[in-house]
């Protein structure tokens, strides 16, 4: 079960309208990093999917409980995906619960908006929300975002509308605090003031519990050794030190009296981020097998003489296409002392390394699938002409525009020798821009792949990679594992062309 809780603070004034009971506000900001106990997290613009029937997204007075029950007070009436974030307005129902919700929002009691998302897909490094589905929104008392605001509350009482105390422009936005926690045997604990709501994923739940994002601003956070040292050092700055001609006690003579400078995990390079998977058509696995069909012979028209003569016809045929999901997984038996002594730095680093490995391996398999699916379209003497030839192949055979160009990094270096005068004018007419090329170590040198995005789909189980933990009592350990499920489906081989670079002698 993948889950995420994001909260937006709000302070609202009442604007009265006897016919309308509406609360409006910014439900989720985009593109601004928020500091969390697992680093910075941002939400990508347009990443949040909303049901076409807006009434399915309910407004609750406080978050739903773990069993899914709660107090619904309204539903989403309008949604606007702005550059600043996802702005929503809610129609509040009549009755005591709705009246209380309007009063709480207008009087600043529950004036925060907190979204409940399912099917959350994160970037390989865990810092960006790439996709999620909006399930519900709650009015909360203590939000994770202090600067985002509920804009207006329109209650069913007489009198003119009153503007809010905030400016009409969007407020400055910060991201929520987040914590990655999961267990195969026990659910994560709930905070005491702004509880994290567990929302079921849109895909069938896997056998073990996945990790998610949980608001953690109200939970006490364990301090790392670096934080402890910084706190003690700051406390000492006001001390007065006595210097006197006494016997020396030196650090070199007594090395055990203080620890060496601890810097934590050393930098080992930037985490791998997938480059091939994003080029393919994305799909969500909802079953272990994906099945579809396609035309072998399409229906056609032909010249027709008229005058009640026989209408031209042909014999269309179809075929079924099915692929089974494949798995990526890794596990290790870790000493339980890392959990018993709350060594969060090591635990977080372990799962981050596993997630990076999943990103690398899945991208490698997506590249291998793309290379194997590509249709050989001949050869060309240099990189740009190879791209032009691949683009022409797609235009002629698949009647599609090229969406991406994949090349080897060494071949990409050839572009450094080109100037604007060296680039043939006809390449611009073909829609080829060298700035849009993507290089990947998984593409063999001397090979160029030109593809149309709809020609192939990379399916992935929502929430992959899935983090799993299990206690192993017999050995005093705790198993840590990561699981992922994916499937690759070729729609049309004519939509991916492979051209070989063969320099002229």
N, C-alpha and C positions, 0 to 999 in steps of 0.2 A: 504494500500500500504506500504510494507516494503522496506526500502531503506537504502543504506549504501554508503558512499563516503570515499575512502582511497586514499591517495596521496603519491607518491614516488618522491623524488627530484632527479634531474639528471644534470650532467655537462658532455658534450660529445665532443669529437674531431671528425673530419671528416676522414673517411677512404674511399677513392674514388674507384669506380668500375663502369665502363661504363654500365655494364649489370645489376647492382643491385642497388636498392634504398631501403635500409633496415635500420631500427632503432631497436636496441636491448637494453634490460634492465631488471631490477628486478621490476616487476609490483606490487608485494605484499609480504611483509616479513611475516614469520611465528614465532609464539612462543615467541615474545618479547613484554613485556608490554609497553604500551604507556600511559602517564598520560593525562587524560581528565578531563573535568569539571564534569564527572560522574564516575570518578575512572579509574582504569586500564583496558584496553581492549587488548586482543590478538586474533590472528587468528590461529585456529588449523591447523596443517599440513594436507594437503589433503582435506581441507574443501571446496575448491572452485571447483565446477563442470564447465567443459568447453564443449561447443557443439562439437560433433564429426566433424562437418563441421566448421573448424576454420575460414573460410571466413565470417561466420555470425557475428563474433566479430569484429566490426569496430574500427579503430583508428580515433579519432576526433581531430580537432584543437580547443582546449578549449571544455569544457563540453557542452553537449546538453542543450538546453533551456527547461523550464518546459513543453512546448508543444511538446517536442520530436524532434524539429528541431535542426540542427547543421551543421557543415561543416566536412563531412567525408573526410579523406585524405589517408586512407589505411585500411588494415585488418591484422589480426593475421596470420602469416605464419608458425611459429613453437611455441610450448609451452613445457616447461620443469618444472615439479614439483620437485624442489630441496629441500634438507633439510632446506636451508635458506629461501626459499619462491618460489613464482610463477614467473619464468623467461619467458619472451615473446620476440619474434622478430616480426616486422611488415613490410610488404611490402607496400611501399608508392607509390601511383599512380602518373602518369605523370600529367602535367598541372600546372597552377599557384598556386593552393592551396597546391599541393604536394611539389612543389619547395619551397614554403614559410615554410612549416612544416619542411623540411630538413634543411633549413637555420636557422630557429628558434632554432632547437635542437642543431645544431653544434655550433652556436654562443652563446649559453647559455641564450636565450630569453625565449623560452618555452622548458625547458629541464627536466621537471618533468613528471612522469607518474601517472595518477590517474584512478583507476579502478571504474567501475560502476557495482554494484552487485544487484541482485534481489533475492527474496525468501530467505531472510536472517533468519537463525534460531540461536538464542542466547542461551547460557547456562542459567539456572534458575536465577542465580545471575547477569546476564547481563554483565559479564566480558569477555566472550569468544564467538567468532563466530564459531559455530559448522558446519554450512552448508550454502552455498549460490551458486548462479549461475552467471558466468561472462557474462555480457551483452555487455559492451563496455569499451574502454580505451581512455583517453583524454590526450593530451599534455597540460600542464598547466605551468603558469609562477611562481606562488607562491605555493609550495607544503606543505603538512603537515609533510613530512619526509625530514629533512635537510641532512641526511647522506646517504640515498640510492641514487644510481647513474644510469643514462643511460650509458650503457657500450660503445657502438659505434654507429656512424651514417655513413652509406655507401651511398654516393651521386653519381649521374651520372655525374662525372667530371673526367678529366684525371689526372693521377698521382698515386703514390703508396699509400697503406693503411698507416694510422698513428695511433699508439696506443693511447688510452685515457690517460689522465693525472693521472688517478686513478690506483691503483694496480689491478692486474688481479684477485685477490681473491674477494669474495663477500664483499661489504662494511658492516660496522656495521649498524644495523637496529634498528629503533625505531618505535613505533606504532603511528597512527594518533590521534589527539585530536578528541573527539567525544562528542555529545550532544544528549540526548534523549528528543525529543520534538514532540508533536502531538496535533491536535485539530480536533474535529468533525465538526467544522464550518469553520475554516480558515487554510490554509497550513502554514508550518513553514516558517519564513523569510529567505531570502537568504543572505549570507555574501557578502561583497562588493568586495573582491578580488579573493577568491577561492570559487566560488559558489558551494553549495551542490546540486547535481543533483538528482532529484526524479525519480526512476526507477520503473516501474510497476512490481508487483509480478508475478511469474509464475502461481500462483493460481488465480481464480476469486476474484476480490476485494470484501471484505465484506462491509456491509452497512455503517460502520463507519471507520474512518481513523486509521490505526495502527501506532505505534511508530516505529522509525528507528534510525539509526546512521547517524549523520551529522557532517562533518568537522566543527570545531568551532574555529580554531586558529586565524582567522581574525576578529571574532566578539568580541565586548567588553563584558567582562564577569562581571556579578554582583558579588560584594564581600560579603562574609558571615560576620557575626558579629565577628567570630573568626579571620578572615583575617584582618578586620578593627582594632581589638585590637592589633594584631601582628605588623601591620604597624605603629600605633601610638607608641607602645612600642619601636620599633626600632628607630623611629625618636627622642625619648626622650633620648636615650643613650648618645648623645653628649651634653646634657644640663648641665649647671653648676647650682647647687642648693645652695642657700644662707641659712645658719643656723644662727639664732640669738635668743637672749633671749627675745622672745616676747610671747604674750598670746597663749596658746595651742589651736589649732583647730584639734580635733581628729576624726578619722573615726567612732569610736563607738558612738560619740556624734552626728554625722551628717551622718547617714547611707544612706541617700537619695542622697548624692552628687556624688556617683559613683555606678555603677551596681555591683551585685555579679558576681563572676567568672562564665562565661557561657561556658559549655563544649559541648553543643549540645546534640544530641541523645545518650543515654547510650547504651552500648553493651548489646545485648539480645541473644547472641549465633550466631554461624555461620549459614548462610542461608542454607535451605534444598536443597540438590542436588539430583536429581532423580537417583535411582540405578536400578530399575526394567525396566523402559522404554528402557534404552540403551541396555538391554539384548535381546529385541525382535527385529524382522526384522522391519526396519523403512519404513514408507510409507508416501507419501504426499497426502492429500485430495485435489481432484480437483472437487468433486461433493459431495452433501450432502448424497449420497448413494453409497456404494461400492458393486459391484456385480462381482462374478467370478463363476467358476465351478471346479469340481473335479471328479475323477473316483470313482465310487462305486465298479464296477468290472472291473479290468484292462484287456486289451487284453493279451492273454497267448499263449505260444507255448507248444507243447508236442511231444512225440516220433512219428516218421513218418516212415512207412515201405517202402515207395517208390514204384517203379514198377506201376506207375499210379494209386495207391490207393488214396482214399480220404484224403486230407490234414486235420490234426486236427484243430478244431476251438472251440471258446467259444462265450459267449454272453456278450460283454462288455456293461456296463451301466454308465451313468454319472448323476450328479445332480448339480443344480445351488445353489449358496451360496451368500446371500446378507446381508449386515448390513447397518444401517443408522447411520450417525454421531450423536454423543451426544455433549452436550454443558456444559461448565463450565463458570460461570460468577459471577461477584460481582460488586456492585456499591454503592457509597455514595454521599450525597449532602454536599459538602464542602463549607464553607464560602468563598466568593470570595476575602476576604481580603488577603488570602494567595497568590493570583495572583497579586492583586493590589499593595501589598507591596513587591512583588518579593521574597517571602519566599521559595526559591528554595530548601533549606534543607528539609523542611517539605514535599513539593510536591514530591521530589525525594524519600524520605523515604516511603511515602504513596504508591507510585506505586511499589517500591521495595518489600514492604510487601505483596502487592497484587500478584506480580509475584511469590514470594516464596510460597504463599498459593496455586497458580495454580500448581506449581511444585509438592507440597506435595500431593494435591488432585488427580492430574493426575497419579502420581506414585502409589498411593493407589489403584486407579481403574485398573491400569495395573496389579498390583499384584493380585487383586481379580479375574480378568479375567484369569490370568495364573493358579491360584489355581483351579478355576472352570473348566478349560479346561483340566487339568492334568488327566491322567488315573491312577487309583489306581494300583500299581505294587507290593502290599504286604507289608511286614514288615521286619525289620532287628534289631539285638540286639544293634547296636551302629551306630554312625554317618557314619564312613567310609564304613562299610558294607552296609548301606542304600544307599550311593552314588554309590557303586559298583553295587548294585542290579538295581538301576535306569539306570545306564549306560548300563548294559546288556540288559535291557528291550528295550531301544532305538535301540541298535545294532541289536537285534533280530526282532523287529516288524516294526521299521521305517527305518532300515538299515542306520542309521545316527549316527555320532559321537556326544557326548554331548558337547554343547557349553557353558553351564553355570550350576552352582549349587547354588540354593537359600536355605538358612537356617535361622532359627531364631537366633538373637544375643546370647541368652543363650546357644543354642546348639553349636554355634561357640566357646564358651569358652572351650568346651571339647577338642578342638585341642591344648589348652595350656598345657595339661597334657601329650602330646605325644612327644616322642623323635624319632630320626631316627631309633632307634632300635625297637621302638614300632610299626612303620608303616609296615604293611605286604608288602613283596616284590611284591606280585601279583597286588597290587594297581598301582604300576608304570607300570606294563604291561598293565593295563586297561586304562592308560592315565589319571589317577586321581591325581591331585596335590592340596593338601589342601590350598596352597597359592592362588589359583584361585577362592576360594569360595567367594560368595557374601552374606552378611547378611542383612536382612531387617526386620524391626519391623512388617511388614504386613504378614509375614509367621508365622503360629502358631507354638509354641514350640512343639518339637517332630515330626515335619514333614520336609521332605527333598524333594525339587523339582529339578529334573534333566531334562534339556530341550535342544532341538536343535533349534538354532536361526531361521531357515526357517519355523518352524512349526506354528508360529503365527506372525502376523503383527500388529504393533501399528501405525495407520494412524493419522496424525495431519495436520491441515490447516497451510500452510506456514505462518510464522509470529506470530503464537500463542505463548504466549498470546497477544491479541491485545489491546492496550491502547486507550481509548476513553475519550474525554472531551466535555462537552456541557454546555452552559450558561443557567442558570435558572433565568430569570429576575424577575419573580414575588416574589421570596424569597431572591433575592440578593445572590444567591449561584452559584456554578459551580459544575456540576456533574462530578465525576471521576469514571470510570468503566474499567473493564478488561473482555475480552471475549476470550474463547478458544473453539476449535472444535476438537474432536478426534473420532476415531472408532477403534474397535478391531476386528480382523478377524482370526479365527482359520482355518488353512489349514489342519492339520492332528493331531488328538488327540493322535496318537501313538508316536508323536514326543515330548511329554511332560509327564514325569512319576512322580508319587507322591508316596513316600515310608514313612511308619510310623516307627519311632524308638520305639521299644518295648524291653526294657532291659530284659535279662533273669533273672528269680527269683533266 
